[in-house]
Amino acid sequence: MQTITIKLRPHDRGKLLKFISRGECKARTVTRCQILLLSGEGKYPQMISDALKCDPATVRNVKRRYISGGLENAIYDSPRPGAPIKFDGKVRAKITALACSQAPEGHAKWSLTLLADRAVELDIVKNISHTQVGTILKKTK
């Protein structure tokens, strides 16, 4: 396998040393900084992974990220978008209004299952579970 060699710029080396000495960051970030510092000293990936007790693939990935995107890209994770919102504010409001309305005949009060079934019957949503209805109502108090 081909080893990736990097040459740290003096400015980057200073930033990494300052970053490690602060002691206010995640262990993953510190490990990535140490990988870059040891790589800049010419250490082999296997030596770095043994010294830092990380996978050799991590060493290769950090080096590759440094080459392609610079220091910030190498030591920090890129933001992740997260899951999209399933039910918007209008749907939540309609379910809350349904829960505040009179319970169906034969029931003293609404159950979460009844609310979920009625929301589907009224075409408020295509499908919804009773636990999702509970979460919506819990967030609206």
C-alpha positions in Angstrom: 0.0 0.0 0.0 1.3 3.5 -0.9 2.0 5.7 2.1 0.9 9.3 2.1 3.6 11.8 3.0 2.7 15.2 4.2 4.8 18.3 4.9 3.3 20.5 7.6 3.5 24.2 7.2 5.2 25.9 10.1 2.0 27.9 10.7 -0.1 24.7 10.9 2.5 23.0 13.2 2.2 26.0 15.6 -1.6 25.8 15.5 -1.6 22.1 16.3 0.8 22.5 19.2 -1.3 25.3 20.6 -4.5 23.4 20.1 -3.2 20.3 21.9 -1.8 22.3 24.9 -5.1 24.0 25.6 -6.8 20.8 26.8 -10.4 22.0 26.0 -11.3 19.8 23.1 -12.5 16.3 22.2 -10.1 13.4 22.4 -10.8 12.6 18.7 -9.7 16.0 17.7 -6.5 15.8 19.8 -5.7 12.4 18.3 -6.1 13.9 14.8 -3.7 16.7 15.8 -1.2 14.3 17.1 -1.5 12.2 13.9 -0.6 15.3 11.8 2.3 16.3 14.1 3.8 12.8 14.0 3.2 12.5 10.3 5.0 15.8 9.8 8.0 14.4 11.7 8.2 11.6 9.1 6.8 8.7 11.2 5.3 5.8 9.4 1.5 5.2 9.7 2.0 1.9 11.6 4.2 3.6 14.1 1.7 6.4 14.6 -1.2 4.1 15.0 0.7 2.0 17.5 1.7 5.1 19.5 -1.7 6.7 19.5 -3.6 3.3 19.7 -5.8 4.1 16.7 -6.4 2.2 13.5 -3.9 2.7 10.6 -6.9 3.7 8.4 -7.5 6.6 10.7 -4.0 7.8 10.1 -4.4 7.5 6.3 -7.8 9.3 6.4 -6.5 12.2 8.5 -3.5 12.6 6.2 -5.7 12.5 3.1 -8.1 15.1 4.6 -5.2 17.4 5.4 -3.9 17.2 1.8 -7.3 17.7 0.2 -8.8 20.3 2.5 -6.3 21.7 4.9 -5.9 21.8 8.6 -9.5 22.5 9.6 -10.8 19.8 7.4 -8.4 17.3 8.8 -9.1 17.8 12.5 -12.8 18.6 12.6 -15.8 16.6 11.5 -18.0 18.1 8.8 -21.5 19.0 10.0 -24.2 16.4 9.4 -27.6 17.5 8.3 -29.7 15.2 10.5 -33.0 13.7 9.8 -35.7 15.8 8.1 -38.7 16.9 10.1 -41.6 14.4 9.5 -44.4 16.6 10.7 -44.5 20.3 10.2 -46.2 22.9 12.4 -49.6 22.7 10.7 -49.8 18.9 11.2 -48.8 19.3 14.8 -51.3 22.0 15.4 -54.1 19.9 13.9 -53.2 16.9 16.0 -53.1 19.1 19.1 -56.5 20.5 18.2 -57.9 17.0 17.7 -56.6 16.0 21.1 -58.3 19.0 22.7 -61.6 18.2 21.1 -64.4 16.0 22.4 -63.4 12.3 22.7 -65.3 9.9 20.4 -68.5 8.3 21.5 -67.9 5.4 23.9 -64.6 6.8 25.2 -64.1 9.0 28.2 -61.0 10.6 26.8 -58.6 10.4 23.8 -56.0 7.7 23.8 -52.8 8.0 21.7 -53.9 5.1 19.5 -57.3 6.7 19.0 -55.7 10.0 18.1 -53.3 8.3 15.6 -56.1 6.5 13.9 -58.4 9.6 13.7 -55.5 11.7 12.3 -55.1 9.1 9.5 -58.9 8.9 8.9 -59.1 12.7 8.6 -56.2 12.8 6.1 -54.1 15.0 8.4 -51.2 12.6 7.8 -50.8 9.4 5.7 -49.6 7.4 8.7 -48.5 8.1 12.2 -47.8 5.9 15.3 -49.3 6.4 18.7 -45.7 7.2 20.0 -45.3 9.9 17.5 -48.6 11.4 18.6 -47.4 11.3 22.2 -44.2 13.1 21.2 -46.1 15.8 19.4 -48.4 16.3 22.4 -45.6 16.2 24.9 -43.7 19.0 23.0 -46.8 21.2 22.9 -47.6 20.6 26.6 
